[in-house]
Amino acid sequence: MNAIAGLRAYNFLFFALLAIFISFLPVYLDAQGLSAVRIGIIVGSGGFVSIFSSPFWGMISDRAKTIRGVLLLLIACSTVVGYFLYTSESFFVLVLFTMLLFFFLMPMDPLTESLNFQTSQAARVSYGSIRTFGALGYAVMSLIVGYVMLYFGKSSLGLLFAGFGAVSFVVCLMLRDAPAASKPVSFKSLGRFLGHRETLLFLVLVFVAAVPSRMNDTYLGVHLHALGGGSELVGQAWFLAAGSEILVFALSFWWMRGGREMALIAFASFFYFLRFFLSAWITDPHAMTYLQLLQVFTFPILYSAAIQYLYRIVPDEWKATGQTVLALVFFGVSGIVASYGGGWLYQRLEGHGFYLLLSGMSLAAFLFSLVLLAVYRKGHAQGKMSGSRSV
């Protein structure tokens, strides 16, 4: 199998698994009759695990200089755990298997993105031409799961997850590994990277922007149910959201340019604000579903720009770990806050107040990104001036 074609197929399958887990775990729990607070406890407990699991598997990948080998182990474990998660009903068992799936499945995301980015650079193709198939897999599976739950019941998700996990393992076996780093692993270089002021401010910005995004991801399905929509409508909402990402990733070679990342993050943060502000006033579940098309201006731009910005400042030998740190902030730490805080807030504020709060958070991220953009541009201009004087 061609290296790029195989990686595209793997992206389709892996992000299909993520759709079953990220988009439909809250829906599955809601169908069990659990409250928003209990759903937040289950998802948030898994987020705590990802704080340790993502760096753990990322550092193993860097030290062993293999991404594919680690992915194979994680897929095998995730397939088994995912099956038991979606066939369980006890609250404490659900907490346990959710934590285990966060330990095995979620670290695959930064490793997959690292494999995508490094392979695209080695093959001289755009990152988006590979990542587009991940968005397609997420979109298609979101639509499928909604109707599977409608016609076959929530317990059918266990077999669906296990089936796609098994196929993902087979495809991953045929992938080529990412090029190994040319420099030796150095904890000192990682410390310099994490201790740099620019890095810390960037990670704070990612956190501020990610919290409202993750709150919406966790409670969108619950909110659609509260508005009167069924599981098939939840699937359609995620299909439109993920499907809208396809064009963005496919055209990334055109809009993604080095040095423009912070401006793109500001752009995405503004549209998050607009998206959540409009969500606060919508009471029709179908209108709420169609609003998810605004995803085209939010997550794919924000996350792609963040990845490229990170790769410009991270040491070569710590690229996989650096990607893991980004995913840890975007999905792990922010996910904990979003799950625990989001469940409590949604239950007390309900849809209108909840989404007004999310829009306020996104507005704060937009303003913060503008400040950082101005600071970085000023620093870059001063650097050019000092360079010209020295000549």
C-alpha positions in Angstrom: 0.0 0.0 0.0 1.3 3.5 -0.9 2.5 5.3 2.3 0.3 8.3 1.9 -2.8 6.3 0.9 -2.3 4.0 3.9 -2.0 6.9 6.2 -5.1 8.5 4.8 -7.1 5.3 5.3 -5.8 5.0 8.9 -6.8 8.6 9.6 -10.3 7.8 8.3 -10.6 4.8 10.7 -9.0 6.4 13.7 -11.1 9.5 13.7 -14.2 7.4 13.1 -13.3 5.8 16.5 -12.9 9.2 18.0 -16.3 10.2 16.8 -17.9 7.2 18.6 -16.0 8.1 21.8 -15.9 11.9 21.9 -19.2 12.8 20.3 -21.4 9.9 21.5 -20.1 8.9 24.9 -22.2 11.8 26.5 -25.2 10.8 24.3 -24.8 7.2 25.4 -24.6 8.3 29.1 -27.6 10.5 28.6 -29.5 7.6 27.2 -28.7 5.7 30.4 -30.6 8.4 32.3 -27.5 10.0 33.9 -27.6 13.7 34.9 -25.4 16.3 33.3 -23.3 16.4 36.5 -22.8 12.7 36.5 -21.9 12.8 32.8 -19.3 15.5 33.6 -17.9 13.3 36.4 -17.4 10.4 34.1 -15.9 12.4 31.2 -13.8 14.6 33.6 -12.4 11.5 35.3 -11.1 10.3 32.0 -9.6 13.8 31.4 -7.5 13.4 34.6 -6.0 10.2 33.2 -5.0 11.9 29.9 -2.8 14.3 31.8 -0.5 11.4 32.6 -1.2 9.1 29.7 -0.5 11.5 26.8 3.0 12.6 28.0 3.7 9.0 29.0 3.0 7.5 25.6 4.5 10.5 23.8 7.8 10.2 25.6 7.8 6.4 25.0 7.4 7.1 21.3 10.2 9.7 21.3 12.6 7.5 23.3 11.9 4.4 21.2 11.9 6.5 18.0 8.7 4.8 16.8 5.2 6.1 16.4 3.6 3.2 14.6 4.7 0.6 17.2 3.1 2.6 20.0 -0.1 3.1 17.9 -0.5 -0.6 17.3 -0.4 -1.3 21.1 -2.8 1.5 21.9 -5.3 0.5 19.1 -5.4 -3.1 20.4 -6.0 -2.1 24.0 -8.6 0.6 23.0 -10.6 -1.9 20.9 -11.1 -4.2 23.9 -11.8 -1.4 26.4 -14.2 0.4 24.0 -16.3 -2.7 23.5 -16.8 -3.2 27.3 -17.4 0.5 27.8 -20.4 0.6 25.4 -21.9 -2.6 26.9 -21.8 -1.4 30.5 -24.5 0.3 32.5 -23.1 0.6 36.1 -22.0 4.1 37.0 -18.7 3.0 38.6 -17.9 0.5 35.7 -18.6 3.3 33.2 -16.1 5.5 35.1 -13.5 2.8 35.1 -13.7 2.0 31.4 -13.9 5.6 30.4 -10.7 6.2 32.3 -9.0 3.2 30.6 -10.2 4.4 27.2 -8.7 7.9 27.9 -5.5 6.1 28.8 -5.2 4.2 25.6 -7.3 6.0 22.9 -6.7 9.7 23.5 -2.9 9.6 23.4 -3.3 8.2 19.9 -4.5 11.6 18.7 -1.2 13.6 19.2 0.8 10.6 18.0 -1.4 10.4 14.8 -1.0 14.1 14.2 2.7 13.9 14.6 2.8 10.9 12.2 0.7 13.0 9.7 2.9 16.1 10.0 6.2 14.3 9.7 5.1 12.0 6.9 3.7 14.9 4.9 6.9 16.8 5.3 9.0 13.8 4.2 6.7 13.1 1.2 6.4 16.8 0.4 2.6 16.8 0.4 0.4 19.1 2.4 -0.6 18.0 5.9 -4.2 18.9 5.1 -4.3 16.4 2.2 -3.8 13.7 4.8 -5.8 15.1 7.7 -8.8 15.7 5.4 -9.5 12.0 5.6 -9.6 12.1 9.4 -12.3 14.8 9.2 -14.2 12.7 6.6 -14.0 9.6 8.9 -15.3 11.6 11.9 -18.2 13.1 9.8 -19.3 9.8 8.2 -19.1 7.9 11.5 -21.1 10.6 13.3 -23.9 10.2 10.8 -23.8 6.4 11.1 -23.8 6.3 14.9 -26.8 8.5 15.2 -28.9 6.1 13.1 -27.3 3.0 14.6 -28.5 4.1 18.0 -31.9 5.0 16.7 -32.5 1.6 15.0 -30.4 -0.9 17.0 -30.2 0.8 20.4 -27.3 2.2 22.4 -25.8 -1.3 23.2 -24.9 -1.7 19.5 -22.1 0.8 19.9 -19.9 -1.8 21.5 -19.8 -4.0 18.4 -19.4 -1.0 16.1 -16.4 0.3 18.1 -14.7 -3.1 18.2 -15.2 -3.6 14.5 -13.7 -0.4 13.5 -10.9 -0.9 16.0 -9.9 -4.2 14.5 -9.8 -2.8 11.0 -7.7 0.2 12.2 -5.2 -2.2 13.7 -4.8 -4.1 10.4 -4.4 -0.8 8.4 -1.9 0.5 11.0 0.2 -2.7 10.5 0.9 -1.6 6.9 1.9 2.0 7.7 5.4 3.3 7.5 6.9 4.7 10.7 7.7 8.4 11.0 11.3 9.6 10.3 13.3 9.4 13.6 14.6 12.6 15.1 18.2 13.3 14.0 19.2 14.8 17.4 19.6 12.8 20.6 16.8 13.1 23.2 17.6 15.8 25.8 15.5 16.6 28.9 17.4 19.9 29.1 16.1 21.0 25.7 12.5 20.0 26.7 12.9 22.1 29.8 14.0 25.1 27.8 11.0 24.6 25.5 8.5 24.4 28.3 10.2 27.2 30.3 10.2 29.7 27.4 7.9 32.7 27.9 6.6 32.5 24.3 5.7 28.8 24.8 3.9 29.4 28.1 1.8 32.3 26.8 0.9 30.2 23.7 -0.2 27.2 25.9 -2.3 29.6 28.1 -4.0 30.9 25.0 -4.7 27.4 23.7 -6.2 26.5 27.1 -8.5 29.7 27.2 -9.6 28.9 23.6 -10.1 25.2 24.2 -12.3 25.2 27.3 -15.5 26.6 25.7 -14.8 24.4 22.6 -14.6 21.3 24.8 -17.7 22.3 26.8 -19.6 22.5 23.6 -18.2 19.1 22.4 -19.3 17.4 25.6 -22.7 18.9 26.0 -23.9 19.5 22.4 -25.6 16.1 22.2 -27.2 16.6 25.6 -28.4 20.1 24.7 -29.9 18.8 21.4 -31.8 16.2 23.4 -33.0 19.0 25.8 -34.3 20.9 22.7 -36.2 17.9 21.6 -33.8 16.3 19.1 -33.1 12.6 18.8 -29.9 10.7 18.4 -30.1 10.9 14.6 -30.1 14.7 14.9 -27.1 14.5 17.1 -25.4 12.5 14.4 -26.4 15.0 11.7 -25.0 17.9 13.8 -21.6 16.2 14.2 -21.7 15.2 10.5 -22.1 18.8 9.5 -19.5 20.0 11.9 -16.9 17.4 11.0 -17.8 17.5 7.3 -17.3 21.2 7.2 -13.7 20.6 8.2 -12.9 18.6 5.1 -12.7 21.6 2.8 -10.5 23.5 5.4 -8.0 20.7 5.6 -8.0 20.1 1.9 -7.2 23.7 1.2 -4.7 24.1 4.0 -1.8 24.4 1.4 -3.4 27.6 0.4 -4.5 29.3 3.6 -1.8 28.0 6.0 1.3 30.0 5.8 4.3 30.2 8.2 4.2 33.3 10.5 0.4 33.7 10.2 -0.6 31.2 12.9 -1.4 33.7 15.6 -3.7 35.7 13.3 -5.5 32.5 12.3 -6.0 31.6 16.0 -7.5 35.0 16.6 -9.8 34.5 13.5 -11.0 31.1 14.8 -11.5 32.4 18.4 -13.8 35.2 17.0 -15.9 32.7 15.1 -16.1 30.5 18.2 -17.5 33.6 20.0 -20.1 34.2 17.2 -21.1 30.5 17.1 -21.7 30.2 20.8 -23.5 33.6 21.0 -25.9 32.5 18.3 -26.3 29.1 20.1 -27.6 30.8 23.2 -30.7 32.2 21.4 -31.6 29.1 19.3 -34.5 26.9 20.6 -35.1 24.8 17.5 -33.0 21.6 17.4 -32.8 21.6 13.6 -31.5 25.2 13.6 -29.0 24.3 16.3 -27.9 21.4 14.0 -27.4 23.6 11.0 -25.4 26.1 13.1 -22.7 23.5 13.5 -21.6 24.4 9.9 -19.7 27.3 11.6 -17.2 24.6 12.6 -15.5 25.4 9.3 -14.2 28.6 10.8 -13.3 27.3 14.3 -11.7 24.0 15.3 -9.8 23.0 12.1 -8.3 26.5 11.8 -7.5 26.8 15.4 -5.9 23.4 15.9 -4.0 23.4 12.6 -2.6 26.8 13.3 -1.6 25.7 16.8 0.1 22.6 15.5 2.1 24.5 12.9 3.1 27.2 15.5 4.2 24.5 17.9 6.4 22.8 15.3 8.2 26.1 14.6 9.3 26.4 18.3 9.7 22.8 19.5 13.1 21.2 19.5 13.4 18.5 16.7 13.9 15.6 19.0 10.8 16.4 21.0 8.3 16.9 18.2 6.1 14.0 19.3 6.3 15.1 23.0 5.6 18.7 22.0 2.5 17.6 20.1 1.5 15.6 23.1 1.8 18.7 25.3 -0.4 20.6 22.9 -3.0 17.9 22.9 -2.8 17.6 26.7 -3.7 21.2 27.1 -6.3 21.2 24.3 -8.0 17.9 25.1 -6.8 16.9 28.6 -6.6 19.9 31.0 -9.2 21.9 29.2 -11.4 18.7 29.0 -11.3 18.3 32.8 -12.4 21.8 33.3 -15.0 21.6 30.6 -16.5 18.3 31.8 -16.7 19.0 35.6 -17.4 22.7 35.3 -19.6 22.3 32.2 -21.9 19.7 33.8 -22.4 21.9 36.8 -22.9 25.0 34.7 -25.3 23.4 32.2 -27.5 22.0 34.9 -27.8 25.4 36.6 -27.7 27.9 33.7 -29.4 25.6 31.1 -28.9 26.2 27.4 -29.3 30.0 27.2 -27.0 30.9 30.0 -24.6 28.1 29.3 -23.9 29.3 25.7 -23.7 32.9 26.7 -20.9 32.0 29.1 -19.1 30.0 26.4 -19.3 33.0 24.0 -17.8 35.2 26.7 -14.9 32.8 27.2 -14.3 32.7 23.4 -14.3 36.5 23.3 -11.6 36.5 26.0 -9.5 34.1 23.9 -10.0 36.4 20.9 -8.8 39.4 22.8 -5.9 37.5 24.3 -4.8 36.3 20.9 -4.9 39.9 19.5 -2.6 41.0 22.4 -0.1 38.2 21.7 -0.2 38.9 18.0 0.6 42.6 18.6 3.4 41.7 21.1 5.0 39.1 18.7 4.8 41.4 15.7 6.5 44.2 17.7 9.2 41.8 18.9 9.7 40.6 15.3 10.0 44.2 14.0 12.5 45.1 16.7 14.5 41.9 15.9 14.7 43.0 12.2 15.8 46.5 13.2 18.5 45.3 15.6 19.7 42.9 12.9 20.0 45.7 10.3 22.0 47.9 12.7 24.4 45.1 13.4 25.1 44.8 9.6 
